[in-house]
């Protein structure tokens, strides 16, 4: 399994980063996606094969 994380200051920015990763790597199998938010930042973590 592999892990990649993304950080952005808005939902729109995070959506762009995650969607770009997924479109460039359409051959991977997503195991889990987790989201978190803290002081002005939004995080996404993707675990995949």
C-alpha positions in Angstrom: 0.0 0.0 0.0 1.0 3.6 -0.6 0.1 6.9 1.0 -0.2 10.4 -0.4 -1.5 13.5 1.3 -2.7 16.9 0.2 -3.1 20.2 1.9 -5.1 23.3 0.7 -6.7 26.4 2.2 -10.1 25.8 0.6 -12.4 23.0 -0.4 -12.1 24.0 -4.0 -8.3 23.9 -3.9 -8.3 20.5 -2.2 -10.8 19.1 -4.7 -8.5 20.3 -7.6 -5.5 18.6 -6.1 -7.3 15.3 -5.3 -9.0 15.2 -8.7 -5.8 15.8 -10.6 -4.0 13.0 -8.7 -6.9 10.6 -9.4 -7.1 11.5 -13.1 -3.3 11.0 -13.5 -3.4 7.7 -11.6 -6.6 6.1 -12.8 -5.1 2.6 -12.7 -4.7 2.6 -8.8 -7.1 1.0 -6.4 -8.2 3.4 -3.6 -8.3 1.7 -0.2 -9.3 4.7 1.9 -9.6 8.5 1.8 -9.6 10.5 5.0 -10.2 14.2 5.4 -9.3 16.6 8.3 -9.5 20.3 8.9 -7.6 22.6 11.2 -6.8 26.3 11.5 -7.3 27.5 8.0 -6.2 24.3 6.2 -7.9 21.2 4.9 -6.1 17.9 4.5 -6.8 14.8 2.6 -5.0 11.5 2.8 -5.3 8.7 0.3 -4.2 5.1 0.9 -4.0 3.1 -2.3 -2.5 0.1 -4.1 
